[in-house]
Amino acid sequence: MLWSNKYLFLFSPQSPPYSHCNLESINKFNHFNINTITKDYYNIHSYYSNDTVFNQWLAGLIDGDGYFYNLSNKYPSLTIDMERKNMPLLNFIHSRIGGIIMSNIKGRPNVVRLTIRKRVHMLDLVNRVNGNIRNSVRVPQLKSVCLVLNVQFLTPTPLTPSNAWFTGFFDADGTIIASFTSSFFIKIHVTNKHHSDLESYRSIFNGSLNAVRTSQGVVYAHRWSISSKSDILAMNSYFKLYPPISHKASRVDMIEEYYGLYNIEAYKFNSPHYSKWLSLAERWKTEF
């Protein structure tokens, strides 16, 4: 079902249509400080102060980058590994649930890890995400943990576009790219080992779902992607409701600026706004 028929009412931006972005709004974007986006622009703590929204987002993140297990078959645990640049995200989870953050992992200098093992913290965590975990690998892991904790496993509820799970999974397994040269586009991808774990993205946000192959043609993952302007803007409107917390937020914040500058042909060498286009291209690379 297309956005215009089913879900668009949930994502109507409060600002004027993007195709009419004016120079004033573009200049506003140029004054963003990437170091204060999560505090001032998105105000993450207020967006995720609601436990239901936070729990949905957290389940999506765990479905992508988490790992449930029972240490020595009797200590239920969760580990989340992420790139070092996502330390603030792990700190955010730690502030809500607890656990231990490790930043010095042998052989993995670019990785930071959050481990939750205390029984009281694991009970809190499981009660938060139970009914929201749906990844085909993560579900049996959660079932095993629930068994040790004596918690009944809850079948995941059907996903809707008013669920923050999609942002959590994007924070874990998604990416956003753009071209600033002859072929102008923005693409949003989410990649996962299992095709079935990405079907919900396609059913709600449109796009395509394809196999990712090695140079020898062996399928090793699957990728959902969108690239049409209408789909990207619809996804961006969803992100306004449930903003990313990972480093990917910096590029999401530039989507409107990209289209606004493109609409006034700032990419042309003789445009009076060409310097803004070059500045955006540079920030796209360096603020990610």
C-alpha positions in Angstrom: 0.0 0.0 0.0 1.4 3.4 -1.0 2.0 6.2 1.5 -0.6 8.4 0.0 -3.3 5.8 0.4 -2.6 4.5 3.9 0.1 6.2 6.0 0.9 9.6 4.8 -1.4 11.3 7.3 1.0 10.1 10.0 4.0 11.8 8.5 2.8 15.1 7.2 5.6 17.6 7.9 4.7 20.7 9.9 6.9 22.9 7.6 6.0 24.0 4.1 6.5 21.4 1.3 10.1 20.6 0.8 10.0 21.6 -2.9 9.4 25.1 -1.7 12.4 25.3 0.7 13.6 28.9 0.7 17.0 30.4 1.2 16.2 31.3 4.8 15.4 27.7 5.7 18.6 26.6 3.9 20.7 29.1 5.9 19.1 27.8 9.1 20.4 24.3 8.3 23.9 25.7 7.6 24.1 26.9 11.2 23.5 23.5 12.7 26.2 22.4 15.1 26.6 18.6 14.8 27.7 18.3 18.4 24.4 19.7 19.7 21.9 18.0 17.3 20.9 15.3 19.7 20.5 17.8 22.6 19.0 20.8 20.9 17.5 19.9 17.6 16.1 16.5 18.2 16.1 16.7 22.0 16.5 13.0 22.1 15.7 12.6 25.8 12.3 14.2 25.4 11.5 12.1 22.2 12.3 8.9 24.1 11.1 9.8 27.5 8.0 7.8 26.8 8.7 4.2 27.9 6.7 2.7 25.1 8.6 4.6 22.4 12.0 4.0 24.1 11.3 0.3 24.4 10.3 -0.1 20.7 13.4 1.8 19.6 15.6 -0.3 22.0 14.1 -3.6 20.6 14.9 -2.5 17.1 18.5 -1.7 18.1 18.9 -5.1 19.8 17.4 -6.9 16.9 20.2 -5.3 14.8 23.2 -5.1 17.0 22.3 -7.0 20.2 23.0 -10.5 21.4 21.0 -12.3 24.2 22.7 -15.3 25.9 22.9 -17.1 29.2 26.5 -17.0 30.6 27.4 -20.4 32.0 23.8 -21.4 31.2 22.5 -19.5 34.3 23.3 -15.7 34.0 21.0 -14.1 31.5 22.9 -11.4 29.6 22.7 -8.9 26.7 25.6 -7.5 24.8 25.4 -4.6 22.2 28.5 -3.9 20.1 28.6 -0.7 18.1 31.2 1.6 16.4 33.1 3.8 18.8 31.4 6.9 17.4 28.2 5.6 18.9 29.4 5.7 22.5 26.7 8.4 23.3 24.0 6.0 22.2 25.2 3.3 24.5 25.5 5.9 27.3 21.9 6.8 26.7 20.8 3.1 27.1 23.1 2.8 30.2 21.4 5.8 31.8 18.0 4.1 31.5 18.8 0.5 32.2 22.3 0.1 33.6 25.0 -2.3 32.7 28.7 -1.9 32.0 30.3 -0.1 29.0 33.6 -1.3 27.7 35.7 0.8 25.3 38.9 -1.2 25.3 38.0 -4.5 23.6 41.0 -6.6 22.6 41.4 -6.8 18.9 38.5 -4.5 18.2 39.8 -0.9 18.7 36.8 0.6 16.8 34.1 -1.1 18.9 32.4 -0.1 22.1 30.3 -2.6 24.1 27.4 -2.4 26.5 26.9 -5.5 28.6 23.9 -6.0 30.9 24.0 -8.9 33.3 22.7 -8.0 36.7 19.4 -9.9 37.2 17.5 -6.9 38.2 18.6 -5.0 35.1 18.0 -8.0 32.8 14.4 -8.3 34.2 13.8 -4.7 33.5 15.3 -5.0 30.0 13.4 -8.1 29.1 10.1 -6.7 30.3 10.7 -3.6 28.1 11.5 -5.4 24.9 9.5 -8.6 25.3 6.8 -8.4 22.6 8.9 -6.1 20.4 11.9 -8.4 19.5 11.2 -10.0 16.1 14.5 -10.7 14.4 14.7 -14.3 13.4 18.0 -14.8 15.2 17.2 -12.7 18.2 13.8 -14.4 19.0 15.3 -17.8 20.0 18.0 -16.0 22.0 15.3 -14.0 23.9 13.3 -17.2 24.5 16.3 -18.8 26.1 16.8 -15.8 28.4 13.1 -15.7 29.3 13.3 -19.3 30.3 16.1 -18.7 32.8 14.4 -15.5 34.1 11.0 -17.3 34.4 9.4 -14.7 32.1 6.8 -15.7 29.6 8.0 -14.9 26.0 5.6 -12.6 24.2 5.0 -13.0 20.4 6.0 -9.7 18.7 3.1 -7.4 17.9 2.6 -6.4 14.2 4.7 -3.4 13.1 3.0 -0.2 12.1 4.5 3.2 11.0 3.8 4.5 14.5 6.4 2.1 16.0 9.9 3.4 16.8 11.4 -0.1 16.1 12.3 0.9 12.6 14.6 3.7 13.9 16.3 1.4 16.3 17.0 -1.1 13.6 18.2 1.7 11.3 20.5 2.9 14.0 22.0 -0.6 14.1 22.0 -1.8 10.5 21.1 1.2 8.3 23.0 3.7 6.3 22.3 6.8 4.3 24.3 7.9 1.2 24.1 10.8 -1.3 25.6 11.8 -4.6 26.7 15.4 -5.1 27.9 15.1 -8.7 26.2 14.4 -12.0 23.6 11.9 -10.8 22.0 13.5 -7.7 20.3 11.2 -5.2 19.9 10.2 -1.6 19.6 6.5 -0.7 18.7 4.9 2.5 19.6 1.3 3.1 19.1 -1.3 5.8 21.1 -4.5 5.5 20.5 -7.8 7.3 21.4 -11.4 6.9 17.8 -12.6 6.6 15.4 -11.5 3.9 12.4 -11.9 6.2 13.7 -9.5 8.8 13.5 -6.6 6.3 10.1 -7.3 4.8 8.4 -4.9 7.2 10.4 -2.0 5.8 9.3 -2.7 2.3 5.6 -3.1 3.2 5.5 0.2 5.1 8.1 2.4 3.5 8.0 1.0 -0.1 11.4 0.5 -1.8 13.1 -2.6 -3.0 14.5 -5.7 -1.2 17.4 -7.4 -2.9 20.1 -10.0 -2.2 23.7 -8.8 -1.6 26.3 -11.0 -3.2 30.0 -11.6 -3.1 32.1 -11.2 -6.3 31.6 -14.9 -6.8 27.8 -14.5 -6.7 27.2 -16.0 -3.3 24.4 -14.4 -1.3 25.6 -13.2 2.1 23.0 -10.7 3.1 19.8 -8.8 2.0 19.3 -5.1 1.6 16.2 -3.0 1.7 16.6 0.4 0.0 14.7 3.5 -1.1 15.9 6.3 -3.4 12.9 8.1 -4.8 12.5 11.6 -3.4 9.0 10.9 -2.2 10.0 7.8 -0.3 13.1 9.5 1.2 10.9 12.4 2.4 8.3 10.1 3.8 11.0 8.2 5.7 12.4 11.6 6.9 9.0 12.5 8.2 9.0 9.3 10.2 12.4 10.1 11.5 11.0 13.4 12.8 8.7 11.4 15.0 11.3 8.9 16.0 14.8 10.4 15.4 17.9 8.3 15.1 20.3 8.4 18.0 23.3 6.9 16.3 25.9 8.9 14.3 23.6 8.4 11.3 21.4 11.2 12.6 23.8 13.8 11.2 23.1 12.8 7.7 19.3 12.4 8.3 19.5 16.0 9.5 20.8 17.1 6.1 18.1 15.5 3.9 15.9 18.6 3.7 19.0 20.8 3.1 20.1 18.6 0.3 16.7 18.8 -1.5 16.4 22.5 -0.8 19.7 23.2 -2.4 19.0 20.9 -5.2 15.7 22.6 -5.9 17.5 26.0 -6.5 20.1 24.3 -8.6 22.9 25.1 -6.2 24.9 22.2 -7.6 25.6 24.3 -10.7 29.1 25.9 -10.8 27.6 29.3 -11.7 25.0 29.2 -9.0 25.3 31.9 -6.3 24.6 29.1 -3.8 27.3 26.7 -5.1 29.5 27.3 -2.0 26.6 26.0 0.1 26.4 22.9 -2.0 30.1 22.3 -1.6 29.8 22.9 2.1 27.0 20.4 2.4 29.0 17.8 0.5 32.0 18.3 2.8 29.8 18.1 6.0 28.2 15.0 4.6 31.6 13.3 4.6 33.1 14.7 7.7 30.1 14.7 10.1 29.2 11.1 9.7 
